[in-house]
Structures are given as structure tokens and as C-alpha cells.
Amino acid sequence: MTSGATGGGGHPADGLLPGRVVISETELQAKVAELGGRITADYAGRIPLLVGVLKGALMFMADLARSIELPLEMDFMAVSSYGTATKTSGVVRIVKDLDADLTGRHVLIVEDIVDSGLTLSYLRKGLLARGPASLEICALLVKEGQQRVNLSVPYVGFEIPPSFVVGYGLDVAERFRNLRGIHEVAGVAGQ
């Protein structure tokens, strides 16, 4: 057991609670179905390779894949720029790389949330260097006014205010991923 599990050292998410619902489960499912329909139309005649950015995009990508009415393939990457903090550190570290060769593939990066855009920009540059036929981005959430880089995201679920949110795969220090909707977090500094 960790010290947080026994109450000895505390957990970074202690004292934080899911707050008001920003996006309901029903709204999420409707938007995912809409995005899946757009991707189905846009990728007709091609086999997209969905690249999920772990861990936050897992639930979104699973639902999105089921909404795309085409043969597709999936792979996953894990990158870190947050650690257990609620603000990006700006330093990107690849924790798990892809298994698939991207040469000549139609790659669709599936991301949970675009905040500063720095992590996604770094990831996009690295994946473009691997020679895909095309590379696009699908993000469930984009935080309004937070991007520090010019990044094209053709598939966006929702634009949200710059508050810290959890649920539907998004977490704070690994907690709250299992919530069915997107919630603001009560107790985060600056809210």
C-alpha cells in the first residue's frame, strides 16, 4: 500500500471533489456519435489508425471507435506533461510509444483535452516524422483561450472554459476517470 492509501502521506487528490457537471453523459454520447459520423464520411475508402493518448483518451477513443462505421485500427501512446499536477509542466516525456509503423497510414490522434497545445504539438511533430499519408487530430475537449501554439484540430467535441475538469477518462492524480460526465473539480487553486 502507498502512504496515501493508509492516510499517512496523503494523496495529491485528497480534498478535491468532482463539482458541477460541465458536460453530461447524454451530451458526451451525442457528440461522440456526431464525431464518429464525420470521421466515417471523411475517411471513406481509407482505413484510419486511431492513436489514443493514454490514459485520458481511453474512454473517449473506445466510444469513438464504436461510432466510426469503417474498418479501423488502434494503437496507443502515453505521454506525460502533468505528473500529478493540475497545470502542464511544459516538459513532454514519451512513456509508451506506438507499436504500429505509421508509414503511409492515415493517422488520427485521439486526445482527451487540449490545454496549452504544447504536448499535442510535440506529439504531432514526432508522428509526422514517421511518414504517415495523413495525420489529423480529434480532441474531446479544447480549453478556450489556453493554447500557446497554433494547432489545427479538425475534430473537436466541446470547447470549455479554462477550469480543471475530470471524468470520462480525465483525472486528477489518477482519480475520477470513471465519472460518466465531465465535472469541474472543486478545491483546485484558481477556481
C-alpha positions in Angstrom: 0.0 0.0 0.0 1.1 3.5 -0.6 1.2 6.0 2.2 -1.8 7.8 0.6 -3.8 4.6 0.9 -3.1 4.4 4.6 -3.7 8.1 5.2 0.0 8.6 6.2 1.3 10.8 3.5 -1.9 11.9 1.8 -2.7 11.7 -1.9 -2.4 14.7 -4.3 -6.2 14.5 -4.9 -7.1 14.4 -1.3 -9.6 17.2 -0.6 -10.6 17.5 -4.2 -14.1 16.6 -5.2 -16.0 16.4 -8.5 -18.0 19.6 -8.7 -20.8 20.7 -11.1 -21.4 18.8 -14.3 -19.9 20.7 -17.3 -21.0 18.1 -19.9 -23.5 15.3 -19.2 -23.2 11.7 -20.2 -26.0 12.2 -22.7 -24.3 15.2 -24.3 -21.0 13.3 -24.5 -22.6 10.3 -26.2 -24.4 12.5 -28.7 -21.2 14.4 -29.6 -19.2 11.2 -29.9 -21.8 9.8 -32.3 -21.6 13.1 -34.3 -17.8 13.0 -34.5 -17.9 9.3 -35.5 -20.2 10.2 -38.3 -18.0 13.0 -39.6 -14.9 10.7 -39.4 -16.7 7.9 -41.2 -17.6 10.3 -44.0 -14.2 12.0 -44.2 -12.2 8.7 -44.1 -14.4 6.8 -46.6 -12.3 4.4 -48.7 -9.4 4.6 -46.2 -8.6 2.7 -43.0 -7.8 5.1 -40.2 -5.3 4.3 -37.5 -6.6 5.8 -34.3 -3.8 6.7 -31.9 -5.1 7.2 -28.4 -3.2 9.3 -26.0 -3.3 7.4 -22.7 -4.7 7.4 -20.2 -7.2 10.2 -20.6 -8.4 9.4 -24.1 -9.2 5.8 -23.4 -12.9 6.0 -22.7 -13.4 8.6 -25.5 -11.5 6.6 -28.0 -13.4 3.4 -27.2 -16.7 5.1 -27.7 -15.4 7.0 -30.8 -14.2 3.8 -32.4 -17.6 2.1 -32.0 -19.2 5.2 -33.7 -16.9 5.0 -36.8 -18.6 2.8 -39.4 -15.4 1.8 -41.2 -12.7 -0.8 -40.7 -10.1 0.9 -38.4 -7.0 0.1 -36.4 -6.0 1.3 -33.0 -2.7 1.9 -31.2 -1.8 3.8 -28.0 0.8 6.2 -26.8 1.4 7.5 -23.3 3.0 10.9 -22.8 3.4 12.9 -19.6 3.5 16.6 -19.1 1.4 16.9 -15.9 2.7 14.3 -13.5 0.2 14.7 -10.6 -0.2 18.4 -11.0 -3.2 20.3 -12.4 -1.2 22.5 -14.7 1.1 21.3 -17.5 4.8 21.4 -16.8 5.6 22.1 -20.4 8.1 19.2 -20.5 6.9 16.3 -22.6 8.0 12.7 -21.9 7.0 9.7 -24.0 6.1 7.0 -21.5 4.8 4.4 -24.1 5.5 4.6 -27.8 3.4 3.2 -30.6 3.7 -0.4 -31.8 2.5 0.4 -35.3 4.5 1.6 -38.2 2.9 4.9 -39.4 4.5 4.9 -42.9 1.7 5.6 -45.5 -1.0 5.3 -42.8 -4.0 7.6 -42.2 -3.4 8.6 -38.6 -6.0 10.2 -36.3 -4.6 11.3 -33.0 -7.4 10.9 -30.3 -6.8 13.2 -27.4 -8.9 13.9 -24.3 -8.2 17.6 -23.8 -6.2 20.3 -25.5 -5.0 22.8 -22.9 -1.8 24.7 -23.9 -1.5 22.6 -27.0 2.3 22.1 -26.4 2.1 18.3 -25.7 -0.1 17.7 -28.8 2.1 19.9 -31.0 5.2 17.9 -29.8 3.4 14.7 -30.4 2.1 15.7 -33.9 5.6 16.8 -35.0 7.1 13.5 -33.8 4.4 11.4 -35.6 4.7 13.4 -38.8 8.4 12.5 -39.0 7.3 8.8 -39.2 5.9 9.3 -42.7 2.1 8.9 -42.4 0.0 9.5 -45.5 -2.2 11.9 -43.4 -2.3 13.0 -39.8 -5.3 14.7 -38.1 -6.4 15.4 -34.5 -9.6 14.6 -32.8 -10.0 16.1 -29.3 -12.9 15.7 -27.0 -12.3 19.0 -25.2 -10.5 22.2 -26.1 -9.9 24.8 -23.3 -10.9 28.2 -24.6 -8.1 30.7 -24.8 -5.4 28.5 -23.4 -3.5 27.4 -26.5 0.1 28.6 -26.7 0.7 27.2 -30.2 -1.3 27.3 -33.4 -2.6 23.8 -33.8 -5.2 22.6 -36.3 -7.8 20.3 -34.6 -10.4 19.5 -37.2 -12.5 17.3 -34.9 -13.5 19.0 -31.6 -16.1 17.7 -29.3 -16.6 20.7 -27.0 -14.9 24.0 -26.2 -14.9 24.6 -22.5 -13.8 27.4 -20.1 -10.3 27.1 -18.7 -11.3 25.3 -15.5 -9.8 21.9 -14.4 -12.1 19.1 -15.3 -12.4 15.3 -14.6 -14.4 12.4 -15.7 -14.9 10.3 -18.8 -11.2 9.4 -18.7 -9.8 12.7 -17.4 -8.3 12.7 -13.9 -6.5 14.5 -11.2 -3.7 12.3 -9.8 -5.4 9.2 -11.3 -8.7 9.8 -9.6 -12.2 10.5 -11.1 -11.6 8.9 -14.5 -14.7 6.7 -14.0 -17.2 9.5 -13.8 -19.7 9.3 -16.7 -19.8 13.1 -17.3 -17.3 15.9 -17.3 -17.1 17.7 -14.0 -15.3 20.8 -12.7 -13.0 20.0 -9.8 -13.9 21.6 -6.5 -10.8 22.6 -4.5 -8.3 23.3 -7.3 -6.4 26.6 -6.8 -7.5 29.3 -9.2 -11.1 28.2 -9.4 
